[in-house]
Amino acid sequence: MTEAAEAVAAPDNRARAPKPAHVPDELVRDVDMYSLDGIEKGYHEAWAELQAGDTKDLIWTPLTGGHWIAMNGPMIREIYENPDRFSSEVIFLPKEAGEKYAMVPTRMDPPEHTPYRKLLDTTLNPKRIREREEMVRKSAIRLIEDIAKKGHCDFAKEYAKVFPVHVFMAIADLPVSDAVKLGEFADDMTRPRGDTPEEMAECLDKANQGFFRYAEPIIDARKGGTGTDIITTLVNGTINGEPMEREKELGLISLLLLGGLDTVVNFLGFMMLYLARNPEKVAEIRDDELKLRRGVEELFRRFPVVSEARMVAKDQTFHGVELKKGDMILLPTVLHGLDKNANPDPFNLDWERNGPVHTTFGYGPHRCVGLHLARMEATVTLQEWIKRIPEFGLAKDANPSFQSGIIAAVDDIPLVWPTK
Ligand code: HEM
């Protein structure tokens, strides 16, 4: 090793968990999910670099409290679809922080999870989402028309962080002005601050309580109400024929606020950054409405943003590796969509890819309930943006910044285009 390489590899002061006896030395590798090596090149690029070469399918890192990482696509899906072996009892890392996370029903396994999920499905199913399409489209057009005149914008700040938030707040019948506060709570939950698992747990707990305090009076006000917004529907729903317990109600409404805000925001940011850098991809769909609509699934394959975990439910041997009950396994969904064995030439956005394979929305019983809304928001954004800003690129001095975490983030996306 050269002197320079030694300096880079020198031990840092991040908290490291001791290696449990059942973890073989050859599977240990330093991976910090909240500060990925190479993140400056891009979030997806940094994970893909880790997956490349002779990296094992399952590795263990002493960082973030010590946990396994599933490194290939099919394995990520297999873990998602087997809740009896891989429980949702804790889904955020570090585990200390995940134990504080009190959202409902993401921490429940079937059969407890099932009635909550049925209730959620009544609010966000394809039919209910189609009924909102006009409102969603109007909201996109209003924003894009204002932006288009200028000839430039910071896409992250002026569109990605605004549009999904407006849509979600309208569906939930909440004032848009509350979104700033909720956005701060969401940041602290999905990329909690702190150098140790305990500090991160404290940060996440505070944010979780912030969501609960926000949701409490809203739930009370909408009990017995007749509104058609998703919160009124949920708080007047029943679980196995009974009214929901208070803590469960708070957890359910808070989860919707969290799920609806941060995910689409960052997905749209990654999508547009790529399109600005690859104008030929925009040209391919500019006059081809069908290709655009069919290609939206490929966008979700190409730009996954979520990395949650599962807890090992019982001692077992999994793909030849010994796992102990209580071990945590991180599932970076990016490693499925960008797994070259699942999708050849994975970094290329191929609008006509035959059956893009991904786990961007999770899989199994907890598969994202908001995916129909997310799909519609992505489709409408592309349609209305390209109509008004058919050609755009990244500003010369652009320096986008990336963050890894439970939900990956991208900021600073300066776009430019010609105006008449
Ligand atoms: C690009 C956008 C989105 C992505 C990538 C995404 C991703 C995911 C993933 C990976 C899960 C699985 C979690 C698990 O198994 O532990 C999930 C669950 C969930 N998502 Fe999304 N999501 C998106 C948009 C949305 C939206 C717009 C909403 C709400 C309006 C939403 C609400 C939820 C809820 C409530 C769950 C929990 C479902 C359950 O536990 O049964 N998501 N999402």
Residues whose N, C-alpha, C, O or C-beta is under 5 A from the ligand:
A	BS01	HEM	I91 P105 T106 R117 L255 L256 G259 G260 T263 V264 F267 V306 E308 T359 T360 F361 G362 P365 H366 R367 C368 V369 G370 L371 L373 A374
